[in-house]
């Protein structure tokens, strides 16, 4: 079981991600954009960040860079987006990529792998 923060601006996708991750036994918090995700992190210490790329206020790329720059243990990042991986910004420090529509089985396995590697 991991603590997972989901940053996703599409309400239906966010709800589906939260429901599926909770079904898998994870503790999940969600945020509708990167700015809200950073605010959630003031009181919730995720083991993994699952984020979309294109979001209002603070987009996924900026969120990832801010999370990776924080002091303390590194937080693995799973990037979920409809943007093909080859078209992502150069040097974006994510740990795993999953294209949309999300394969929830793959997402669960990826979170398990990343949290085992971090412990």
Buried (B, 14 or more C-beta within 10 A) or exposed (E): EBBBBBBBBBEEBBEBBBEBBEEBEBBBBBBBBBBBBBEBBEEBEBBBBBBBBEBEBBBBBBBBBBBBEEEEEEBBBBBBBEBEEEEBEEEBEBBBBBBEEBEBEEBBEBBBEBBEEBE
